[in-house]
Amino acid sequence: MGLLTIGAFAKASRLSPKALRLYDELGLLTPARVDPVTGYRLYAPEQLDQARLVAWLRRLGMPLARIQHVRTLNAVAAAQEVRAFWAQVEADTAARRDLATFLIDHLSRKDPAMSPTAKSLGIRYAALSDTGLVRESNQDTAYAGPRLLAVADGCGSQGAPASAAAIDALKHLETDSIPAGNLLNVLEDVIEQAKQAVHDIAGNGSSPEDTGTTLTAMLWTGSQLALVHIGDSRVYLLRDGELFQITHDHTMVQSMVDEGRLSPEEAASHPQRSLLVRALGQGTHTTPDMRLHDAQREDRYLLCSDGLSTVVPTEQIRRVLSEIREPEQAVRELIALANGSGGPDNVSCVVADVLELQQ
């Protein structure tokens, strides 16, 4: 078979002539020959497989620059790249789904015709942070108050002041009045304030590019907890004796697990398991996850830095949260478990119980 005209090639490849001309200009799909007199583009039949691959990847929504990279790979590596791209799409979709759920829940509660019938709930809480047995200083910050629960795990040369600054930026939520319809805007504003606070701390250090912090915080709104999360600190919920992790780690190894490149067991011992892909500072992606949780009486929440979750098995965490009644004693026991496992990192815990308020 001889060379195909651009029209015939477009029909066979399911790409429009306009798209083919663009891909030629970008060097993504170069014609086999261009007629020197007419300028007509001519394509070889063996280019059809590449053209169809480009068409399929565009249907996935893959950017042209990434398609160009995929075309340079062998089949196995190309398949891995497509898998990684789609995992990111699904993660982005999940984040948008969470935001949509947040908005739906939040807007539903703005209906003035709705009269709350649920009993008033409150929280009792305790927070504790410890240096551990190996680190020379503590770069964690933990905070618990009547409306705000937070853990931040700093890193880099200014990690300690960065984590403290991030939480300090949120503390005004304890006393500020938040209008019923303004919760989402308030959360966005405080995250921007926390980002700026960390940026200011990093700028004052000798190595600003390595300074950053995780931030995991919950704002109590009466019968709900609004969650803001970025990094690899975690929130667990103990409900009816079962323990649920309700945050998603923003780490390189968790991304690899999501993409199917690592098993959870392999991730637990991976040498780069603490490498963050999202944090405040360090030039990383700084968009947090935000969710809204309906609280129930007798729920127990645990916020912790990775100094606990990476060394203490989940079942031991569940046991402590289930068996120890007082939050203050529970945080002490959890930190003792982390130190009993070698205490390789700073460890911070916040435990909060949801209670029915006396009328």
C-alpha positions as CSV (number, residue, x, y, z in Angstrom):
1,M,0.0,0.0,0.0
2,G,1.3,3.4,-0.9
3,L,1.2,6.6,1.1
4,L,-2.2,7.9,2.4
5,T,-3.5,11.4,1.9
6,I,-4.3,13.3,5.1
7,G,-8.0,12.7,4.4
8,A,-7.7,9.0,4.1
9,F,-5.3,8.8,7.0
10,A,-7.7,10.8,9.2
11,K,-10.5,8.5,8.4
12,A,-8.5,5.4,9.1
13,S,-7.0,6.8,12.3
14,R,-10.1,8.5,13.7
15,L,-8.2,11.7,13.9
16,S,-9.5,14.8,12.1
17,P,-7.3,16.5,9.5
18,K,-7.2,19.5,11.8
19,A,-5.8,17.4,14.6
20,L,-3.3,15.8,12.3
21,R,-2.0,19.2,11.2
22,L,-1.7,20.3,14.8
23,Y,0.2,17.1,15.8
24,D,2.5,17.6,12.9
25,E,3.3,21.2,14.0
26,L,4.0,19.9,17.6
27,G,6.2,17.1,16.3
28,L,3.8,14.5,17.8
29,L,2.9,12.8,14.6
30,T,5.0,13.8,11.7
31,P,3.9,12.8,8.1
32,A,6.0,10.3,6.2
33,R,6.3,12.9,3.4
34,V,5.2,16.4,2.6
35,D,4.7,17.2,-1.1
36,P,7.2,20.0,-1.9
37,V,4.8,21.6,-4.4
38,T,1.4,21.3,-2.9
39,G,2.4,21.0,0.8
40,Y,0.0,18.1,1.1
41,R,0.8,15.8,4.0
42,L,1.2,12.1,3.2
43,Y,1.2,9.3,5.8
44,A,2.6,5.7,5.7
45,P,0.1,2.9,6.6
46,E,2.5,1.8,9.4
47,Q,1.9,5.1,11.2
48,L,-1.7,4.1,11.8
49,D,-0.9,2.3,15.1
50,Q,0.8,5.4,16.5
51,A,-2.0,7.6,15.3
52,R,-4.7,5.4,16.9
53,L,-2.7,5.3,20.1
54,V,-2.6,9.1,20.1
55,A,-6.4,9.2,19.4
56,W,-7.1,6.8,22.3
57,L,-4.9,8.8,24.7
58,R,-6.6,12.0,23.7
59,R,-9.9,10.4,24.5
60,L,-8.5,9.6,28.0
61,G,-7.8,13.3,28.3
62,M,-4.0,12.9,28.4
63,P,-2.1,16.1,27.7
64,L,-0.2,16.3,24.4
65,A,3.2,16.7,26.1
66,R,2.6,13.5,28.0
67,I,1.4,11.7,24.9
68,Q,4.6,12.7,23.2
69,H,6.5,11.0,26.1
70,V,4.4,7.8,26.0
71,R,5.2,7.5,22.2
72,T,8.9,7.2,23.0
73,L,8.4,4.2,25.4
74,N,8.2,0.5,24.7
75,A,4.9,-1.2,25.2
76,V,5.4,-2.2,28.8
77,A,6.6,1.2,29.9
78,A,3.9,2.9,27.9
79,A,1.3,0.8,29.6
80,Q,2.7,1.7,33.0
81,E,2.6,5.4,32.1
82,V,-1.0,5.1,31.1
83,R,-1.8,3.3,34.4
84,A,-0.1,6.1,36.3
85,F,-1.9,8.8,34.4
86,W,-5.3,7.2,35.0
87,A,-4.6,6.7,38.7
88,Q,-4.0,10.5,38.9
89,V,-7.2,11.1,37.0
90,E,-9.1,8.9,39.5
91,A,-7.4,10.7,42.4
92,D,-8.4,14.1,41.0
93,T,-11.9,12.8,40.4
94,A,-12.1,11.5,44.0
95,A,-11.0,14.9,45.3
96,R,-13.7,16.6,43.2
97,R,-16.2,14.1,44.4
98,D,-15.3,14.8,48.0
99,L,-15.7,18.5,47.3
100,A,-19.1,17.9,45.6
101,T,-20.2,15.9,48.6
102,F,-19.0,18.6,51.0
103,L,-20.9,21.2,49.0
104,I,-24.1,19.1,48.9
105,D,-24.0,18.4,52.6
106,H,-23.2,21.9,53.5
107,L,-25.8,23.5,51.2
108,S,-28.4,21.1,52.4
109,R,-27.9,22.3,55.9
110,K,-28.4,26.0,54.8
111,D,-32.1,25.4,54.2
112,P,-33.8,27.8,56.7
113,A,-36.9,25.6,56.6
114,M,-34.9,22.7,58.1
115,S,-35.1,22.7,61.9
116,P,-32.5,20.6,63.6
117,T,-33.9,17.9,65.8
118,A,-30.7,16.1,66.8
119,K,-29.5,16.5,70.3
120,S,-26.6,18.9,71.0
121,L,-23.2,17.3,70.8
122,G,-19.8,18.4,72.0
123,I,-16.3,17.0,72.3
124,R,-13.8,16.3,75.0
125,Y,-10.3,16.1,73.9
126,A,-6.6,15.8,74.7
127,A,-3.4,16.5,72.8
128,L,0.2,15.4,73.3
129,S,3.4,15.6,71.3
130,D,6.7,13.9,72.0
131,T,10.2,14.0,70.5
132,G,10.6,10.2,70.5
133,L,13.8,8.4,71.2
134,V,15.9,9.1,68.2
135,R,15.3,12.7,67.0
136,E,17.1,15.6,68.7
137,S,14.2,18.0,68.5
138,N,10.5,17.9,68.0
139,Q,9.2,19.3,64.7
140,D,5.6,18.2,65.4
141,T,2.8,20.4,66.8
142,A,-0.4,19.1,68.3
143,Y,-3.4,21.2,69.4
144,A,-6.9,20.5,70.7
145,G,-9.5,22.9,71.8
146,P,-13.3,23.2,72.0
147,R,-13.7,23.7,68.2
148,L,-10.3,22.9,66.7
149,L,-8.3,19.7,66.6
150,A,-5.0,19.7,64.7
151,V,-1.7,17.9,64.1
152,A,1.2,19.2,61.9
153,D,4.5,17.4,61.2
154,G,7.2,19.8,60.1
155,C,10.2,18.9,58.0
156,G,13.4,20.6,56.9
157,S,15.6,23.1,58.7
158,Q,12.6,25.2,59.9
159,G,10.2,22.3,60.4
160,A,9.3,23.0,64.0
161,P,8.3,26.7,63.5
162,A,6.6,25.8,60.3
163,S,4.3,23.2,61.9
164,A,3.6,25.6,64.8
165,A,2.9,28.5,62.4
166,A,0.5,26.4,60.3
167,I,-1.6,25.5,63.4
168,D,-1.4,29.0,64.8
169,A,-3.0,30.3,61.6
170,L,-6.0,28.2,62.4
171,K,-6.5,29.0,66.1
172,H,-8.7,32.0,65.5
173,L,-11.4,29.5,64.5
174,E,-11.8,28.8,68.2
175,T,-13.4,32.2,68.8
176,D,-14.5,33.5,65.4
177,S,-18.2,33.3,64.5
178,I,-18.7,31.3,61.3
179,P,-21.9,32.0,59.5
180,A,-23.8,28.9,58.5
181,G,-23.3,29.5,54.8
182,N,-19.7,30.4,54.9
183,L,-17.9,27.3,56.2
184,L,-16.2,26.3,52.9
185,N,-14.9,29.9,52.3
186,V,-13.6,30.0,55.9
187,L,-11.7,26.8,55.4
188,E,-10.2,28.0,52.1
189,D,-9.2,31.2,53.8
190,V,-7.5,29.5,56.8
191,I,-5.5,27.2,54.5
192,E,-4.3,30.3,52.5
193,Q,-3.3,31.8,55.9
194,A,-1.5,28.6,56.9
195,K,0.4,28.5,53.5
196,Q,1.5,32.1,53.9
197,A,2.6,31.5,57.5
198,V,4.7,28.5,56.4
199,H,6.1,30.5,53.5
200,D,7.2,33.3,55.8
201,I,8.9,30.8,58.1
202,A,10.7,29.1,55.2
203,G,11.8,32.5,53.8
204,N,13.5,33.3,57.1
205,G,15.6,30.1,57.1
206,S,18.8,29.2,55.5
207,S,17.3,26.5,53.2
208,P,13.7,27.7,52.4
209,E,13.2,25.1,49.7
210,D,13.4,22.2,52.3
211,T,11.0,23.6,54.9
212,G,7.4,22.5,55.0
213,T,4.8,20.8,57.1
214,T,1.8,18.5,56.9
215,L,-1.5,19.8,58.3
216,T,-4.4,17.7,59.4
217,A,-7.2,19.6,61.2
218,M,-10.8,19.2,62.1
219,L,-13.2,22.1,62.9
220,W,-16.1,21.2,65.2
221,T,-19.3,22.9,64.0
222,G,-21.8,21.6,66.5
223,S,-22.8,18.2,65.0
224,Q,-20.2,18.0,62.3
225,L,-16.5,17.9,61.9
226,A,-15.0,19.7,58.8
227,L,-11.7,18.1,57.9
228,V,-8.8,19.7,56.2
229,H,-5.9,17.4,55.3
230,I,-2.6,17.6,53.5
231,G,0.4,15.3,53.9
232,D,0.7,12.0,55.7
233,S,-0.6,12.8,59.2
234,R,-3.8,10.9,59.6
235,V,-7.3,10.9,61.1
236,Y,-8.9,7.7,62.4
237,L,-12.5,7.2,63.4
238,L,-13.4,4.6,66.0
239,R,-17.2,3.9,65.7
240,D,-19.0,0.9,67.2
241,G,-15.7,-0.7,67.9
242,E,-14.4,-0.5,64.3
243,L,-11.4,1.7,63.4
244,F,-11.5,3.6,60.0
245,Q,-8.7,5.7,58.5
246,I,-10.6,8.6,57.0
247,T,-7.7,10.5,55.4
248,H,-5.5,9.5,52.4
249,D,-1.7,9.8,52.7
250,H,-0.2,12.2,50.2
251,T,3.0,10.3,49.8
252,M,5.0,8.9,46.9
253,V,4.5,5.3,48.0
254,Q,0.8,5.8,48.5
255,S,0.6,7.1,44.9
256,M,2.5,4.0,43.8
257,V,0.0,1.8,45.7
258,D,-2.9,3.6,44.1
259,E,-1.3,3.0,40.7
260,G,-0.8,-0.7,41.4
261,R,3.0,-0.4,41.4
262,L,3.4,-1.4,45.0
263,S,1.4,-3.5,47.4
264,P,0.5,-2.1,50.8
265,E,2.9,-4.5,52.4
266,E,5.7,-3.3,50.2
267,A,4.8,0.3,50.8
268,A,5.2,-0.2,54.6
269,S,8.9,-0.9,54.3
270,H,9.7,1.2,51.2
271,P,12.8,3.4,51.8
272,Q,10.9,6.5,50.4
273,R,7.6,5.9,52.4
274,S,7.9,9.3,54.0
275,L,8.4,11.3,50.7
276,L,5.5,13.7,50.5
277,V,3.8,14.6,47.2
278,R,1.6,17.2,49.0
279,A,2.5,19.5,51.9
280,L,2.5,23.1,52.9
281,G,5.8,24.5,51.6
282,Q,8.7,22.8,49.8
283,G,7.3,23.9,46.4
284,T,5.0,20.8,46.5
285,H,1.3,20.6,45.5
286,T,-0.5,22.4,48.3
287,T,-4.2,21.7,47.6
288,P,-5.7,20.0,50.7
289,D,-8.4,17.4,50.9
290,M,-11.6,18.8,52.5
291,R,-14.5,16.7,53.8
292,L,-17.5,17.1,56.1
293,H,-18.3,14.4,58.7
294,D,-21.5,13.9,60.5
295,A,-20.6,13.1,64.1
296,Q,-22.4,10.6,66.2
297,R,-22.5,10.2,70.0
298,E,-19.7,8.0,71.2
299,D,-17.5,8.5,68.1
300,R,-13.8,8.8,68.9
301,Y,-11.4,10.6,66.6
302,L,-7.6,10.2,66.5
303,L,-5.4,12.7,64.7
304,C,-1.8,11.6,64.6
305,S,1.5,12.2,62.9
306,D,3.3,9.4,61.1
307,G,5.5,8.9,64.1
308,L,2.6,6.8,65.4
309,S,1.1,5.2,62.3
310,T,4.3,4.0,60.8
311,V,5.5,2.1,63.9
312,V,2.4,1.0,65.8
313,P,0.1,-1.6,64.1
314,T,-3.4,-0.5,63.4
315,E,-4.8,-3.2,65.7
316,Q,-2.9,-1.9,68.7
317,I,-4.1,1.6,67.9
318,R,-7.7,0.3,67.8
319,R,-7.2,-1.5,71.1
320,V,-6.0,1.6,72.9
321,L,-8.8,3.7,71.6
322,S,-11.4,1.0,72.4
323,E,-10.2,0.2,75.9
324,I,-8.9,3.5,77.4
325,R,-11.8,5.8,78.3
326,E,-10.1,9.1,79.1
327,P,-8.6,11.0,76.1
328,E,-5.6,12.2,78.1
329,Q,-4.7,8.7,79.1
330,A,-5.3,7.4,75.6
331,V,-2.8,9.9,74.0
332,R,-0.2,9.0,76.6
333,E,-0.6,5.3,75.9
334,L,-0.4,5.8,72.1
335,I,2.9,7.7,72.4
336,A,4.2,5.1,74.8
337,L,3.5,2.5,72.2
338,A,5.4,4.5,69.6
339,N,8.4,4.9,71.9
340,G,8.1,1.2,72.8
341,S,8.6,0.4,69.1
342,G,11.8,2.4,69.1
343,G,10.5,5.9,68.9
344,P,12.3,6.6,65.6
345,D,10.3,9.9,64.9
346,N,8.5,12.6,66.7
347,V,5.0,11.5,67.5
348,S,1.9,13.6,68.1
349,C,-1.7,12.5,69.0
350,V,-5.0,14.2,69.5
351,V,-7.9,12.2,70.8
352,A,-11.5,13.6,70.8
353,D,-14.7,12.0,72.0
354,V,-18.1,13.1,70.8
355,L,-20.5,13.5,73.7
356,E,-24.1,14.5,74.2
357,L,-24.3,17.9,75.9
358,Q,-26.4,18.2,79.0
359,Q,-29.4,20.5,78.4
